[in-house]
Amino acid sequence: MTPQAAPAVAAPPGPEGSPRLLIVDDSAFERRCIAGLLADLDGLRVEFAAGGLAALEAIERDPPDLILTDLVMPDVDGLELVRRVREARPGLPILLMTAFGGEDEAVQALRAGAADYLSKSRLEKDLGPTLRRALDAFAVDRRRRMLNERLVRRTSIFELGCDPDLAWALVAALVEDVAALGLLGRPDQIRLHVALQEALANALYHGNLEVDSELRQEDESAFYDLADARRGQEPYRSRRIRVRSDVDRDRAVFEIADEGPGFDHRRLDRPVEPEDLSRVGGRGLLMMRTFMDEISYNDRGNVVTLTRRLAPASGAGPAALREGPAR
């Protein structure tokens, strides 16, 4: 038999525009105690959900800015609540309350995406300071969102050596720049990440280090061994990758230039062959073409320009909270 969700209960409203805290606990006594501890905490609107299922329903209707949840509950426990919310709304911070002996579960919740945890035995001392830290972070994030909403255009130029770790960090930063505008949904952010990583990998390995993709097809270990060796040899180690990012509210344009000999980019115009999907080293150009709206090369073939048109990102629907992200 499926347990029924207890209804969410709203506390007296706080100042309009203040961040909203959803407290999740199946014990009415615990909810009253927490409400008493929060009576003197200004700048916060507090709501209550009497269980994990009620919390999920409340989040679907109107997502709060912060969640404080008990760990042990009879329907959906705190750990499962953390997992479902993090899958559907990865930016929503969740704090976990644990009773004595719940430290192992708290560690699991932190690994699953909880922002922090509090011991119920220390709530009187720790709840206020912990929530104030969360409120400070919320205020900073809100100001950042307000600034991003007013962003007209952002241009960045980076120059990298042959360090792949730094290249992958740059890819993440470029995607974050686009995501901050709120104009690209999570699935499209992942596609953008894949396309940019493939473009940087081509510039690094095939461009500056001149490692043939056929070697990776034959022996992937030999491919990376040769790349590592060339990173310390001339002329390869002195070569640079120059990345220019130009993002406005209509499109994101990325120009990636390497200092290698270039390649014959005319093969981009040929139809996609079935074997392209199974080749270890031949998928990069296919992924770039598939996930970007436009892709072009200079005549030499060592500068690629990738364009992604932007549109308002859609939020996660109710099914995402109940069943996880769509595939």
CORPE-V836827 format. One record per residue. N is the residue number from 0. SS is DSSP state (H for helix, E for strand, C for the rest). Layout:
BEGIN
n:N ss:SS
n:N ss:SS
END
This chain:
BEGIN
n:0 ss:C
n:1 ss:C
n:2 ss:C
n:3 ss:C
n:4 ss:C
n:5 ss:C
n:6 ss:C
n:7 ss:E
n:8 ss:E
n:9 ss:E
n:10 ss:C
n:11 ss:C
n:12 ss:C
n:13 ss:C
n:14 ss:C
n:15 ss:C
n:16 ss:C
n:17 ss:C
n:18 ss:E
n:19 ss:E
n:20 ss:E
n:21 ss:E
n:22 ss:E
n:23 ss:E
n:24 ss:C
n:25 ss:C
n:26 ss:C
n:27 ss:H
n:28 ss:H
n:29 ss:H
n:30 ss:H
n:31 ss:H
n:32 ss:H
n:33 ss:H
n:34 ss:H
n:35 ss:H
n:36 ss:H
n:37 ss:C
n:38 ss:C
n:39 ss:C
n:40 ss:C
n:41 ss:C
n:42 ss:C
n:43 ss:E
n:44 ss:E
n:45 ss:E
n:46 ss:E
n:47 ss:E
n:48 ss:E
n:49 ss:C
n:50 ss:C
n:51 ss:H
n:52 ss:H
n:53 ss:H
n:54 ss:H
n:55 ss:H
n:56 ss:H
n:57 ss:H
n:58 ss:H
n:59 ss:H
n:60 ss:H
n:61 ss:C
n:62 ss:C
n:63 ss:C
n:64 ss:C
n:65 ss:E
n:66 ss:E
n:67 ss:E
n:68 ss:E
n:69 ss:E
n:70 ss:C
n:71 ss:C
n:72 ss:C
n:73 ss:C
n:74 ss:C
n:75 ss:C
n:76 ss:C
n:77 ss:H
n:78 ss:H
n:79 ss:H
n:80 ss:H
n:81 ss:H
n:82 ss:H
n:83 ss:H
n:84 ss:H
n:85 ss:H
n:86 ss:H
n:87 ss:H
n:88 ss:C
n:89 ss:C
n:90 ss:C
n:91 ss:C
n:92 ss:E
n:93 ss:E
n:94 ss:E
n:95 ss:E
n:96 ss:E
n:97 ss:E
n:98 ss:C
n:99 ss:C
n:100 ss:C
n:101 ss:C
n:102 ss:H
n:103 ss:H
n:104 ss:H
n:105 ss:H
n:106 ss:H
n:107 ss:H
n:108 ss:H
n:109 ss:H
n:110 ss:H
n:111 ss:H
n:112 ss:C
n:113 ss:C
n:114 ss:C
n:115 ss:E
n:116 ss:E
n:117 ss:E
n:118 ss:E
n:119 ss:H
n:120 ss:H
n:121 ss:H
n:122 ss:H
n:123 ss:H
n:124 ss:H
n:125 ss:H
n:126 ss:H
n:127 ss:H
n:128 ss:H
n:129 ss:H
n:130 ss:H
n:131 ss:H
n:132 ss:H
n:133 ss:H
n:134 ss:H
n:135 ss:H
n:136 ss:H
n:137 ss:H
n:138 ss:H
n:139 ss:H
n:140 ss:H
n:141 ss:H
n:142 ss:H
n:143 ss:H
n:144 ss:H
n:145 ss:H
n:146 ss:H
n:147 ss:H
n:148 ss:H
n:149 ss:C
n:150 ss:C
n:151 ss:C
n:152 ss:E
n:153 ss:E
n:154 ss:E
n:155 ss:E
n:156 ss:E
n:157 ss:E
n:158 ss:E
n:159 ss:E
n:160 ss:C
n:161 ss:C
n:162 ss:C
n:163 ss:H
n:164 ss:H
n:165 ss:H
n:166 ss:H
n:167 ss:H
n:168 ss:H
n:169 ss:H
n:170 ss:H
n:171 ss:H
n:172 ss:H
n:173 ss:H
n:174 ss:H
n:175 ss:H
n:176 ss:H
n:177 ss:H
n:178 ss:H
n:179 ss:C
n:180 ss:C
n:181 ss:C
n:182 ss:C
n:183 ss:C
n:184 ss:C
n:185 ss:H
n:186 ss:H
n:187 ss:H
n:188 ss:H
n:189 ss:H
n:190 ss:H
n:191 ss:H
n:192 ss:H
n:193 ss:H
n:194 ss:H
n:195 ss:H
n:196 ss:H
n:197 ss:H
n:198 ss:H
n:199 ss:H
n:200 ss:H
n:201 ss:H
n:202 ss:H
n:203 ss:H
n:204 ss:H
n:205 ss:H
n:206 ss:H
n:207 ss:H
n:208 ss:C
n:209 ss:C
n:210 ss:C
n:211 ss:C
n:212 ss:H
n:213 ss:H
n:214 ss:H
n:215 ss:H
n:216 ss:H
n:217 ss:H
n:218 ss:C
n:219 ss:H
n:220 ss:H
n:221 ss:H
n:222 ss:H
n:223 ss:H
n:224 ss:H
n:225 ss:H
n:226 ss:H
n:227 ss:H
n:228 ss:H
n:229 ss:H
n:230 ss:C
n:231 ss:C
n:232 ss:C
n:233 ss:C
n:234 ss:C
n:235 ss:H
n:236 ss:H
n:237 ss:H
n:238 ss:C
n:239 ss:C
n:240 ss:E
n:241 ss:E
n:242 ss:E
n:243 ss:E
n:244 ss:E
n:245 ss:E
n:246 ss:E
n:247 ss:E
n:248 ss:C
n:249 ss:C
n:250 ss:E
n:251 ss:E
n:252 ss:E
n:253 ss:E
n:254 ss:E
n:255 ss:E
n:256 ss:E
n:257 ss:C
n:258 ss:C
n:259 ss:C
n:260 ss:C
n:261 ss:C
n:262 ss:C
n:263 ss:C
n:264 ss:H
n:265 ss:H
n:266 ss:H
n:267 ss:H
n:268 ss:H
n:269 ss:C
n:270 ss:C
n:271 ss:C
n:272 ss:C
n:273 ss:H
n:274 ss:H
n:275 ss:H
n:276 ss:H
n:277 ss:C
n:278 ss:C
n:279 ss:C
n:280 ss:C
n:281 ss:C
n:282 ss:C
n:283 ss:H
n:284 ss:H
n:285 ss:H
n:286 ss:H
n:287 ss:H
n:288 ss:H
n:289 ss:H
n:290 ss:H
n:291 ss:C
n:292 ss:C
n:293 ss:E
n:294 ss:E
n:295 ss:E
n:296 ss:E
n:297 ss:C
n:298 ss:C
n:299 ss:C
n:300 ss:C
n:301 ss:C
n:302 ss:E
n:303 ss:E
n:304 ss:E
n:305 ss:E
n:306 ss:E
n:307 ss:E
n:308 ss:E
n:309 ss:C
n:310 ss:C
n:311 ss:C
n:312 ss:C
n:313 ss:C
n:314 ss:C
n:315 ss:C
n:316 ss:C
n:317 ss:H
n:318 ss:H
n:319 ss:H
n:320 ss:H
n:321 ss:H
n:322 ss:H
n:323 ss:C
n:324 ss:C
n:325 ss:C
n:326 ss:C
END
